Amino acid sequence: MVIETQNEKPKHRIQLSKVGVKNLKTFVVTERSGLRHHIVPKVEITIDLPADLKGIHMSRLVESMTEELSDQFMVHPSIEEIQIKILEGLTQKHPFSRGEIRFDFEFGYSTRTPVSNKRTWEVCDVTSITRKVNDSPFIHEVEIQVIGNTVCPHCMANNEGLTHIQRAIGKLRVIGKTELIPTYGSMIDIIESSFSSKTYSLLKLEDEMHVTKKMHENPLLVEDVCRNILQHAKDAFSERGLDIFAEARSLESIHKHDVIAEGRIVTNGD
């Protein structure tokens, strides 16, 4: 006979908003827009816990994921669809009012150098979260983080054209229903187009000259980068109903600190 200690009454009758597993790793394969990706996400699965229950059955959270991903050769249409199926499976194993699953992973994509036209592979950071609250539709949150660069226009304007340059990080986060979530590629393009210039893992001399010139022809404050991300996202996703957040962070080359800018817009699909 198994004693279900999780079903006992807790000492303190306090509802908990998130209880679950964190830093669990798995392997998934997706194919979207004709491109196949092999992804190793770091996973967090949580549900809420009523005030009258001592704990949850943690193994059931992991079991719901492993059952969905048990076929190592199964190809999924998207991360969002995987997360929906995991939460749907969990509803059959463990009662909850609010469930959430989060994947953090690196996403690889290819591009070409601007002058020599050599193929190069780039990597960005992705966070994908799916939430289920009672009988409401699934809500997704996707954040992409990409590295670019900036050139300071203020120093340039006051220093006879001389200025400092630095690596910068752009983030774009969208929240919405399943059918409204854009592709990772479209979000990456928006962020990369918002910097003074893109950055590349591979650059030949002619590419370095091109990027350097482009940067100095397009000096931007970190505030400019953040607004660029928001405006480009608004232009691209105006027909979708999305909550859109942006953050730009400059890793200052002449300071010992970073500078940031954050903003938010909403598109209503009109």
Steps between C-alpha positions, in 0.01 A plus 500: 500500500633840397458788742422814296660766721431759230128472575541575869407837649789749519607664825438844346193530276649729237440468127817476287504642147783284362621157605691266273830401338779722371828451307377182336657435158351316204538467122247601233489527121287764327434581138346832406493679164701214353786535750583223748657579838643275770451672835616416852288720729531557871148438628288635783152357563283645777140492620316677779435332836179554701527605862358171628759268335848434639670442164477383139608181325822626337558184298177554310632828359809330359293202388270724295800639313682172443184332369455773242868487399553125537552448125844648438435521124168683527505839328280771652358802313609748767614538860162651583317187379731278708428703811124491440504119474707468816257715698202316350656172609561639846130586542429126484753424776482786748230760573603865473344842439813657351774308320813632332786346303817688406779408256832690497729406213747615236369529144727472198437671168706567189581825325758630252777753543413837343775523233685168467162318511636216710253289692525534877306352789367722775347413837248694708323434831132409509251472785162344423224485762151352472234562767163338563258666744175311569301473175654804331691459171871421515717811518857502372793725581806494275816703555793519258838650599746600226844665504569806284693826539459874548695817427446796731355800307543743791876454520524505121317834476726664759837339419570578134348171389696287746292277726483174690344175379375205703327168481128520578226252588147531369201314639155463348222330695148430371198367689189367332283207390644201316408604146641851551854412608752602228791286383837526670655606169269800465577610855875461443479714185320776691765515772796483263360783286471723809873532583759729348607182321466124522784295641638180348696201624706505179631815331766530232685832465260634238209411731664672797543818294136487391366444854721772649388750238134407545527540877644850476242601242224389739593619854234411758433550868373200695165682511499507119559125482213427738261724305614344173417153627154612613422685177625221274299248703192721474542527124551125458233376741231769480241247381555281808373568850823492699654647812849604386796583724850614403825549683830635372818468703831660410819343637677833525859501375613816685301447821509230765121465485233410246209719390149376422169612352167316521159556345165342419232530234180311426367403156130423480480348152316796341 
